[in-house]
Amino acid sequence: MAIAARLEDKSDRWHIAVIGDGALTGGMAIEALNDAGVWKDGVKLLIILNDNDCSISPPAGALSNHLAKIVSTRAYTCAREISKRMLKPVPGLWDIAKRMERQAINFVSPPSGIFSSFDLNYYGPVDGHDVVGLVEVLRNLRGLNAPCVLHVATQKGKGYAPAERNPTAYHGVGTFDPAVGLASKPSSKPTYTEIFGRWLCDTAARDSRLYGITPAMREGSGLVEFEKRFPERYRDVAIAEQHAVTYAAGLACEGIKPVVAIYSTFLQRAIDQLIHDVALQNLPVVFAVDRGGLVGADGATHHGFFDLSLLRTVPNMTVMAPSDENECRLMLNTAFSMNSPAAVRYPRGKGPGVPVTADAETVPVGKARRLLEGSRTAFLGFGTMTNVLRPAAEKLGGTLIDMRFVKPIDAEAVIESARTHDLLVCAEEGVLMGGACSAVLEVLADAGVSCPVMRFGLPDEFIEQGTQAELLEMLGLTSEAIEAKVRARLAAL
């Protein structure tokens, strides 16, 4: 945008990018800094680095250490104090120095290796909670005419004591009482994330080759206990999903069994590395894909819509979608036992409440399981939608199959269902274009089997925020809505 303004001769327009210290580790941030450094006069770009020494979890990596040194040494404060002691005895010189200081952004900047290496003008750090002082600094920066960086030091959660004490818990919150903060909600049902965390610790205790990796999602991905118990086999690579995947590939090349815990929406950033560095070499990397499907209040940027469509197109990949808590553990065991790349995709939040009885058992790769035996209609469920389909299948007297695998799909189960039923109903919590339901159609087409098929999934559009239940109802993905549509189709048949 800053370059476009220059091309359009809008030299008075400033463009301001605010980035947190946690996100600064991302590849695109470094790429953009590298590009910005070559532009000089006439490009009014201000990069405000909001440094609160925190990502979601505590910061990781050398860059955070570098920024911490800048803030802790406070070289700019030392320089001002030295100048004050030397010049204050000479009133005339001290007045001139104060005026010059205001014209020079009001402080002396310390050397900053990373930004100076990109040939960017660097100023700071300044106190981000000193609003009056910060405004004055920003006003003075308007006199510049080239890309520059303003380093602002802040405290995450500043002004609200519970958030100051526990910034990670308050990174993203729903409804809570401001007077007391977040209220714990005890539940007997574990979340899928908690099931993954327990599996990771149990498996690491059995197999010393297991190595856990996360791109700055320790708490969100259920790795807190694993880090405590196996710190030498845990790595937070900061917000750097591409590096996380290639790092796992390197470990796998040397006989380690890496598990990459990553949100579905963030896995999209590393698809190139998954293809070329993992799948092309057929390396045994396990991808624990959290937040698959609708995530609720986080909205369009965080829904995990595209993972099934993306992953099933990659050679050598095995893609699993558990329908309940016990299935999740079984599939994680299966993925870890394989000598090729595998992904286990599970949703945000809790499951249907099935007890986790599995220990280290696995399931046959590419094989579905039949849950209900019926007639006329065969319901093929992928992941969470298996539980949505069950009430409809029960009321309509249909067959219900938990497909388990998106790739390799159980072609035998699909073909047999098509030949023995009047209608196939398949459902997934992902985009319909190229997703699991598309795999069903491909099987039928390749086998030359003709059978009416109804598909339920996410439409070709970005979905707004809302609770998971609200969004499922809005999209017609409830048991009642599916049952009504299937009844109408059966009547037509």
Backbone torsions as a table, in degrees:
resi	resn	phi	psi	omega
1	MET	NA	-37.5	178.2
2	ALA	-66.7	-38.8	178.4
3	ILE	-68.1	-38.8	178.3
4	ALA	-61.8	-40.5	178.3
5	ALA	-62.6	-37.9	178.1
6	ARG	-66.0	-42.1	179.5
7	LEU	-65.0	-31.8	-179.1
8	GLU	-91.6	8.4	177.4
9	ASP	59.4	39.9	175.4
10	LYS	-104.3	66.8	-169.6
11	SER	-70.0	-12.2	-178.6
12	ASP	-90.9	-0.2	-173.8
13	ARG	-93.8	124.7	175.1
14	TRP	-95.8	146.2	174.9
15	HIS	-122.7	126.0	-172.7
16	ILE	-119.0	123.0	175.9
17	ALA	-110.4	124.7	177.2
18	VAL	-105.7	124.5	-178.9
19	ILE	-133.9	140.2	178.0
20	GLY	-82.1	158.8	179.4
21	ASP	-63.9	-29.7	177.8
22	GLY	-65.8	-42.2	-177.3
23	ALA	-78.0	-15.2	-178.4
24	LEU	-64.4	-19.2	179.8
25	THR	-77.1	-12.1	-178.5
26	GLY	-65.5	145.5	-177.5
27	GLY	-57.2	-41.0	-177.7
28	MET	-65.2	-32.4	178.5
29	ALA	-64.3	-44.6	179.6
30	ILE	-66.6	-39.9	178.1
31	GLU	-61.0	-41.3	-178.5
32	ALA	-70.2	-39.9	176.7
33	LEU	-61.2	-40.9	179.1
34	ASN	-61.9	-38.3	179.1
35	ASP	-75.2	-40.8	-177.0
36	ALA	-63.1	-31.3	-175.6
37	GLY	-65.8	-17.8	-178.6
38	VAL	-88.2	-12.0	-179.9
39	TRP	-92.8	134.9	-177.2
40	LYS	-121.9	-114.0	-173.3
41	ASP	-57.6	136.5	173.1
42	GLY	90.8	-2.4	177.4
43	VAL	-111.5	103.4	-175.3
44	LYS	-94.1	86.5	-178.6
45	LEU	-121.9	119.8	176.7
46	LEU	-112.1	122.0	177.1
47	ILE	-103.6	111.5	178.4
48	ILE	-95.5	114.0	177.4
49	LEU	-90.7	106.5	178.8
50	ASN	-85.9	98.3	-172.9
51	ASP	-99.8	98.0	176.6
52	ASN	-110.1	16.7	176.7
53	ASP	54.1	38.4	-178.5
54	CYS	-160.1	138.6	169.8
55	SER	-98.3	-115.3	165.2
56	ILE	-93.6	-53.7	168.2
57	SER	-86.9	175.0	174.1
58	PRO	-56.7	150.1	-174.0
59	PRO	-66.5	155.4	179.7
60	ALA	-134.2	151.4	173.2
61	GLY	102.0	170.0	-175.1
62	ALA	-68.8	-32.4	-178.1
63	LEU	-63.8	-41.6	179.6
64	SER	-64.3	-36.5	177.0
65	ASN	-64.5	-38.8	179.3
66	HIS	-63.4	-45.8	179.9
67	LEU	-66.0	-37.5	179.5
68	ALA	-62.9	-37.3	178.9
69	LYS	-65.2	-39.2	179.7
70	ILE	-61.9	-46.5	-177.3
71	VAL	-69.2	-41.2	-174.5
72	SER	-71.7	-36.2	179.8
73	THR	-73.3	-28.5	178.4
74	ARG	44.9	52.8	-178.4
75	ALA	-59.2	-31.3	-178.7
76	TYR	-65.7	-35.9	177.8
77	THR	-66.4	-42.8	179.2
78	CYS	-60.3	-43.1	-178.8
79	ALA	-63.5	-39.8	179.7
80	ARG	-66.3	-40.1	-179.0
81	GLU	-67.3	-38.7	177.1
82	ILE	-63.0	-45.4	179.4
83	SER	-61.2	-40.0	-178.4
84	LYS	-62.1	-45.5	-178.4
85	ARG	-66.0	-36.4	-175.9
86	MET	-78.3	-35.5	-170.2
87	LEU	-101.3	-22.2	-174.9
88	LYS	-61.3	-34.0	177.7
89	PRO	-62.4	-17.6	179.6
90	VAL	-110.8	94.2	-171.0
91	PRO	-52.9	-42.3	-176.8
92	GLY	-64.0	-45.7	-179.5
93	LEU	-66.2	-38.2	-180.0
94	TRP	-64.4	-40.0	177.4
95	ASP	-63.7	-42.1	178.8
96	ILE	-63.5	-43.2	-178.9
97	ALA	-61.6	-40.4	180.0
98	LYS	-64.3	-40.1	179.1
99	ARG	-66.4	-41.3	179.3
100	MET	-64.6	-36.3	-179.6
101	GLU	-64.3	-41.5	179.3
102	ARG	-63.6	-36.3	-179.9
103	GLN	-74.4	-20.9	180.0
104	ALA	-101.3	41.8	174.6
105	ILE	72.2	9.9	171.7
106	ASN	76.7	7.1	176.3
107	PHE	-159.9	162.6	177.4
108	VAL	-97.3	124.8	-176.7
109	SER	-87.0	139.5	175.4
110	PRO	-78.9	164.1	175.9
111	PRO	-65.4	139.4	178.3
112	SER	-130.1	105.5	-171.2
113	GLY	-55.8	-48.6	-172.3
114	ILE	-66.0	-41.3	-176.5
115	PHE	-79.0	-35.4	177.1
116	SER	-67.2	-30.6	177.9
117	SER	-68.0	-23.9	174.8
118	PHE	-91.6	5.5	178.6
119	ASP	60.0	39.7	177.1
120	LEU	-107.1	139.9	175.3
121	ASN	-68.1	128.5	-175.2
122	TYR	-117.7	135.5	177.7
123	TYR	-134.8	134.9	177.3
124	GLY	132.0	-170.8	-0.7
125	PRO	-80.6	151.1	176.0
126	VAL	-117.5	159.5	179.9
127	ASP	-76.7	111.5	-178.6
128	GLY	-70.8	-13.0	179.3
129	HIS	-96.0	-3.9	172.3
130	ASP	-89.9	85.3	-170.7
131	VAL	-62.0	-43.6	-178.9
132	VAL	-62.2	-47.0	179.7
133	GLY	-64.6	-38.6	-179.9
134	LEU	-64.9	-40.6	178.1
135	VAL	-61.9	-41.7	179.7
136	GLU	-63.6	-41.0	177.6
137	VAL	-61.7	-45.7	-179.3
138	LEU	-62.5	-38.7	178.3
139	ARG	-63.1	-41.2	-179.7
140	ASN	-69.7	-33.0	178.5
141	LEU	-64.7	-22.9	179.3
142	ARG	-63.7	-16.7	178.7
143	GLY	-79.0	-8.4	179.4
144	LEU	-81.7	168.8	-175.5
145	ASN	-140.8	32.2	-178.6
146	ALA	-155.1	161.4	179.4
147	PRO	-58.1	138.7	-179.5
148	CYS	-149.5	163.1	-179.2
149	VAL	-119.4	130.4	173.7
150	LEU	-112.7	117.6	-177.5
151	HIS	-92.4	112.1	-177.0
152	VAL	-111.5	121.3	179.4
153	ALA	-93.3	125.8	-179.7
154	THR	-135.1	174.2	174.8
155	GLN	-117.7	125.9	-180.0
156	LYS	-65.5	129.1	-179.2
157	GLY	84.4	9.2	-175.4
158	LYS	-53.6	130.3	176.8
159	GLY	99.9	-13.1	178.0
160	TYR	-129.5	107.4	-169.2
161	ALA	-53.0	-46.0	179.9
162	PRO	-60.0	-38.0	179.7
163	ALA	-72.2	-33.6	176.4
164	GLU	-64.1	-38.4	-178.4
165	ARG	-75.2	-32.0	-175.9
166	ASN	-139.0	72.2	-175.1
167	PRO	-63.4	-30.7	-179.1
168	THR	-64.2	-43.9	-178.5
169	ALA	-65.0	-27.6	-176.4
170	TYR	-101.3	13.3	178.8
171	HIS	-60.3	-43.4	176.2
172	GLY	-145.3	119.8	-175.0
173	VAL	-130.6	158.3	173.6
174	GLY	-98.3	-142.6	179.9
175	THR	-69.9	134.6	176.3
176	PHE	-155.5	167.9	-179.6
177	ASP	-92.0	112.5	-178.0
178	PRO	-58.1	-26.5	-177.8
179	ALA	-72.0	-30.7	-176.8
180	VAL	-120.0	-12.3	-178.5
181	GLY	87.9	-154.5	-178.5
182	LEU	-72.0	135.8	177.2
183	ALA	-103.2	130.9	179.0
184	SER	-69.7	143.5	-179.3
185	LYS	-122.0	90.3	-178.2
186	PRO	-62.8	140.4	-179.8
187	SER	-147.9	143.0	178.4
188	SER	-79.5	-16.6	-178.5
189	LYS	-94.4	124.3	177.4
190	PRO	-76.5	154.3	172.9
191	THR	-78.9	163.4	175.9
192	TYR	-61.8	-35.3	178.0
193	THR	-62.9	-40.9	178.0
194	GLU	-66.8	-37.1	176.6
195	ILE	-62.3	-42.5	177.2
196	PHE	-62.4	-44.9	-179.0
197	GLY	-60.0	-41.7	178.9
198	ARG	-67.6	-41.9	178.2
199	TRP	-60.8	-41.5	-177.9
200	LEU	-61.0	-46.0	179.3
201	CYS	-65.3	-43.6	-179.5
202	ASP	-62.8	-43.2	-177.7
203	THR	-71.3	-37.4	177.6
204	ALA	-63.7	-33.8	177.9
205	ALA	-67.6	-29.4	180.0
206	ARG	-86.6	-33.3	-172.0
207	ASP	-129.1	113.0	-177.2
208	SER	-71.6	-8.0	179.9
209	ARG	-80.8	-18.0	-176.4
210	LEU	-65.4	136.4	-178.8
211	TYR	-139.1	122.6	-176.9
212	GLY	-96.9	135.3	-178.5
213	ILE	-129.5	138.7	174.0
214	THR	-141.3	140.7	172.2
215	PRO	-89.8	74.4	174.5
216	ALA	68.3	29.8	-179.7
217	MET	-126.8	48.1	-176.6
218	ARG	-60.2	-55.3	-179.1
219	GLU	-68.6	-48.2	-175.7
220	GLY	-62.3	-29.8	-177.7
221	SER	-98.2	2.4	174.8
222	GLY	80.2	34.0	-175.4
223	LEU	-106.4	7.7	-175.5
224	VAL	-62.5	-50.3	-179.1
225	GLU	-66.2	-37.6	179.0
226	PHE	-62.3	-42.1	178.6
227	GLU	-62.0	-39.7	-179.8
228	LYS	-66.2	-41.7	-174.7
229	ARG	-83.9	-31.5	-175.7
230	PHE	-132.5	59.4	-175.1
231	PRO	-61.2	-29.9	-179.2
232	GLU	-75.1	-12.2	179.6
233	ARG	-117.8	29.7	-179.5
234	TYR	-130.9	139.5	177.7
235	ARG	-145.0	123.4	169.3
236	ASP	-100.2	113.0	-176.1
237	VAL	-91.4	11.8	-175.2
238	ALA	69.9	-174.7	-176.0
239	ILE	-74.1	79.9	-175.7
240	ALA	-149.4	71.9	-174.1
241	GLU	-60.9	-38.6	-179.5
242	GLN	-62.2	-45.4	178.7
243	HIS	-64.6	-37.5	179.9
244	ALA	-56.5	-43.4	-177.1
245	VAL	-71.7	-45.1	-179.8
246	THR	-70.1	-32.7	173.8
247	TYR	-59.9	-44.0	177.1
248	ALA	-62.3	-39.8	179.2
249	ALA	-61.4	-42.4	178.9
250	GLY	-62.5	-42.3	177.0
251	LEU	-61.5	-44.1	-178.3
252	ALA	-63.0	-33.4	178.0
253	CYS	-60.7	-27.7	-176.2
254	GLU	-102.6	15.6	173.9
255	GLY	92.7	1.4	174.8
256	ILE	-79.4	154.6	178.0
257	LYS	-110.8	87.7	-176.2
258	PRO	-79.0	144.5	173.8
259	VAL	-121.4	118.0	-179.7
260	VAL	-99.2	112.3	178.5
261	ALA	-93.0	117.2	-170.8
262	ILE	-151.0	145.6	175.1
263	TYR	-73.5	148.3	178.9
264	SER	-54.7	-47.5	-176.1
265	THR	-65.6	-26.0	-180.0
266	PHE	-89.6	-21.1	175.0
267	LEU	-62.0	-28.4	179.4
268	GLN	-56.4	-31.3	-178.7
269	ARG	-68.5	-19.2	-172.5
270	ALA	-117.6	20.1	-178.7
271	ILE	-61.4	-39.0	-180.0
272	ASP	-60.5	-43.7	179.4
273	GLN	-68.7	-37.0	177.1
274	LEU	-60.9	-40.6	-178.5
275	ILE	-71.0	-55.7	-169.7
276	HIS	-83.5	-33.5	-174.4
277	ASP	-95.7	-25.5	-178.8
278	VAL	-108.4	-61.6	-172.1
279	ALA	-68.8	-40.0	-178.9
280	LEU	-61.2	-34.1	178.0
281	GLN	-93.1	1.3	178.0
282	ASN	53.5	49.2	-176.2
283	LEU	-90.0	143.6	-177.7
284	PRO	-78.9	77.1	176.1
285	VAL	-109.0	131.0	177.6
286	VAL	-97.5	128.0	175.8
287	PHE	-106.4	112.9	174.6
288	ALA	-92.1	98.3	-170.8
289	VAL	-94.4	99.7	-177.9
290	ASP	-85.6	162.4	176.2
291	ARG	59.1	37.7	174.7
292	GLY	-75.4	135.2	-179.6
293	GLY	92.5	-150.5	-177.9
294	LEU	-77.4	129.0	-177.8
295	VAL	-106.1	-9.3	176.2
296	GLY	92.4	-126.5	-166.1
297	ALA	-64.4	-21.4	179.8
298	ASP	-67.6	-21.2	170.1
299	GLY	82.1	-162.8	-167.8
300	ALA	-58.9	-30.5	-177.7
301	THR	-74.9	-18.0	-173.3
302	HIS	-116.0	-7.8	176.1
303	HIS	-59.1	139.4	178.5
304	GLY	-98.6	75.3	-172.3
305	PHE	-89.0	-35.0	-159.6
306	PHE	-102.7	-5.1	-172.7
307	ASP	-61.0	-44.6	-178.0
308	LEU	-62.8	-43.9	179.6
309	SER	-64.6	-39.3	-179.1
310	LEU	-71.9	-49.2	-171.9
311	LEU	-69.9	-34.7	-175.8
312	ARG	-71.9	-10.7	177.6
313	THR	-89.5	-6.0	-173.9
314	VAL	-93.6	122.3	177.9
315	PRO	-58.2	149.0	178.1
316	ASN	75.6	-7.4	-178.8
317	MET	-83.2	140.3	168.3
318	THR	-111.6	132.1	-174.9
319	VAL	-125.4	122.1	-177.8
320	MET	-120.1	147.9	178.8
321	ALA	-135.7	100.5	-178.3
322	PRO	-71.5	145.8	-179.6
323	SER	-96.6	-14.1	178.6
324	ASP	-153.9	-178.4	-173.3
325	GLU	-65.2	-45.4	-178.8
326	ASN	-67.4	-38.5	176.5
327	GLU	-61.5	-35.3	179.9
328	CYS	-60.8	-46.5	179.5
329	ARG	-65.4	-42.3	178.3
330	LEU	-59.1	-41.4	-177.9
331	MET	-72.8	-35.1	174.6
332	LEU	-63.1	-41.7	175.1
333	ASN	-59.2	-44.7	-178.7
334	THR	-62.6	-46.0	179.8
335	ALA	-60.4	-41.8	-177.6
336	PHE	-70.5	-26.9	-178.7
337	SER	-78.2	-14.9	-174.6
338	MET	-80.7	158.0	177.9
339	ASN	-107.9	34.5	-179.5
340	SER	-152.9	166.9	-177.3
341	PRO	-67.5	141.1	-178.5
342	ALA	-147.1	145.5	178.7
343	ALA	-123.7	134.2	172.7
344	VAL	-113.8	116.9	-172.2
345	ARG	-109.1	118.0	-177.7
346	TYR	-132.4	159.8	-171.5
347	PRO	-86.3	174.2	171.8
348	ARG	-78.2	144.8	173.1
349	GLY	89.4	-157.2	-172.8
350	LYS	-93.8	160.1	177.3
351	GLY	-94.9	-164.2	-177.7
352	PRO	-76.3	-6.6	177.4
353	GLY	100.6	22.6	178.1
354	VAL	-77.4	127.7	-179.9
355	PRO	-60.9	141.8	177.8
356	VAL	-88.0	101.2	-178.5
357	THR	-104.6	-14.3	-177.5
358	ALA	-70.5	148.5	174.5
359	ASP	-111.8	-88.6	-179.4
360	ALA	-116.7	12.3	-178.5
361	GLU	-67.6	159.7	177.4
362	THR	-123.7	175.3	175.6
363	VAL	-120.2	154.3	178.2
364	PRO	-63.1	129.4	-177.3
365	VAL	-67.0	129.7	176.1
366	GLY	79.6	17.0	-178.5
367	LYS	-118.1	129.8	178.2
368	ALA	-83.4	174.0	174.5
369	ARG	-130.9	137.3	-177.8
370	ARG	-90.3	122.8	-177.4
371	LEU	-100.0	-35.9	179.4
372	LEU	-134.7	142.5	176.9
373	GLU	-108.3	125.9	-178.7
374	GLY	-150.6	-158.0	-177.3
375	SER	-137.8	169.7	178.6
376	ARG	64.9	-58.5	-174.1
377	THR	-117.8	131.5	174.3
378	ALA	-109.4	121.0	179.4
379	PHE	-97.4	120.1	-179.9
380	LEU	-108.8	109.2	-176.1
381	GLY	-104.5	138.1	175.2
382	PHE	-113.2	119.8	177.1
383	GLY	63.4	-134.3	-175.0
384	THR	-59.6	-27.4	-176.4
385	MET	-70.6	-15.0	175.3
386	THR	-59.9	-40.8	179.9
387	ASN	-71.9	-30.0	176.4
388	VAL	-70.1	-36.4	-177.8
389	LEU	-74.8	-25.0	-172.7
390	ARG	-56.1	-51.2	-179.7
391	PRO	-59.5	-38.6	178.6
392	ALA	-65.4	-42.1	179.3
393	ALA	-64.3	-39.6	179.6
394	GLU	-65.2	-43.7	-177.9
395	LYS	-70.0	-30.6	-178.1
396	LEU	-96.0	0.1	179.1
397	GLY	66.5	34.3	-176.6
398	GLY	-97.9	174.7	174.9
399	THR	-86.9	139.5	176.9
400	LEU	-122.9	125.7	179.8
401	ILE	-122.9	125.0	171.4
402	ASP	-84.9	109.2	-172.3
403	MET	-70.1	-26.6	177.1
404	ARG	64.3	-57.1	-174.5
405	PHE	-107.4	127.4	171.0
406	VAL	-83.5	-33.3	175.7
407	LYS	-152.2	124.9	-5.2
408	PRO	-73.7	133.5	-179.7
409	ILE	-75.2	149.3	179.5
410	ASP	-77.6	87.6	-176.7
411	ALA	-63.3	-36.2	-179.4
412	GLU	-62.2	-42.4	179.9
413	ALA	-66.0	-38.8	179.6
414	VAL	-65.2	-48.7	-176.7
415	ILE	-65.7	-43.6	179.3
416	GLU	-62.3	-39.5	179.1
417	SER	-65.6	-40.2	-179.5
418	ALA	-65.7	-34.4	-177.1
419	ARG	-80.2	-19.3	-175.2
420	THR	-113.9	5.7	-179.9
421	HIS	-133.9	158.7	179.2
422	ASP	-82.4	-23.4	-173.3
423	LEU	-149.9	137.0	172.1
424	LEU	-106.1	134.0	176.1
425	VAL	-122.5	115.9	178.9
426	CYS	-120.0	146.3	-175.3
427	ALA	-143.4	143.0	179.1
428	GLU	-146.5	154.5	175.6
429	GLU	-101.3	62.8	178.9
430	GLY	-158.6	175.3	-178.8
431	VAL	-65.0	139.8	-179.4
432	LEU	-71.5	-30.7	-177.8
433	MET	-70.2	108.6	177.1
434	GLY	78.8	8.7	-175.5
435	GLY	-89.3	-155.1	-176.4
436	ALA	-64.8	-39.3	178.5
437	CYS	-65.9	-32.9	174.9
438	SER	-63.6	-34.7	177.5
439	ALA	-62.5	-36.6	177.2
440	VAL	-62.8	-45.7	178.9
441	LEU	-62.5	-37.6	179.6
442	GLU	-64.6	-40.7	178.2
443	VAL	-60.5	-47.2	-179.6
444	LEU	-63.3	-42.1	-179.5
445	ALA	-64.3	-44.3	-178.4
446	ASP	-66.7	-31.7	-179.6
447	ALA	-86.3	-7.2	-178.6
448	GLY	68.5	28.2	-179.2
449	VAL	-100.5	130.8	-178.7
450	SER	-107.2	127.2	177.6
451	CYS	-160.2	137.4	176.2
452	PRO	-59.8	138.3	-178.1
453	VAL	-130.5	132.0	171.4
454	MET	-110.0	133.2	-178.4
455	ARG	-115.2	135.7	176.1
456	PHE	-126.8	128.5	-180.0
457	GLY	-175.5	-158.2	-176.1
458	LEU	-92.3	137.7	-176.3
459	PRO	-75.1	174.2	-179.1
460	ASP	-83.2	66.4	178.9
461	GLU	-160.9	159.8	176.4
462	PHE	-82.2	134.6	-173.8
463	ILE	-96.6	135.9	-179.7
464	GLU	-70.6	177.3	178.6
465	GLN	-82.8	161.8	-179.2
466	GLY	161.3	170.1	175.7
467	THR	-66.8	159.2	179.5
468	GLN	-59.4	-39.9	-179.8
469	ALA	-65.2	-42.5	179.6
470	GLU	-62.4	-41.8	-177.5
471	LEU	-70.3	-39.3	177.3
472	LEU	-61.4	-40.0	178.5
473	GLU	-67.9	-42.8	180.0
474	MET	-61.1	-34.4	-177.0
475	LEU	-91.0	2.2	179.2
476	GLY	71.5	31.8	-177.4
477	LEU	-110.7	30.9	173.7
478	THR	-95.7	162.3	179.1
479	SER	-58.9	-41.0	-177.6
480	GLU	-65.7	-43.5	-178.5
481	ALA	-66.1	-41.9	-179.9
482	ILE	-66.9	-42.2	179.2
483	GLU	-59.1	-43.9	-178.6
484	ALA	-62.9	-42.1	-179.1
485	LYS	-69.9	-36.9	178.8
486	VAL	-68.6	-40.3	177.1
487	ARG	-59.0	-43.1	179.6
488	ALA	-63.7	-40.2	179.5
489	ARG	-68.6	-39.6	178.3
490	LEU	-62.9	-38.2	178.3
491	ALA	-64.1	-38.4	179.3
492	ALA	-68.7	-35.2	179.0
493	LEU	-69.1	NA	NA
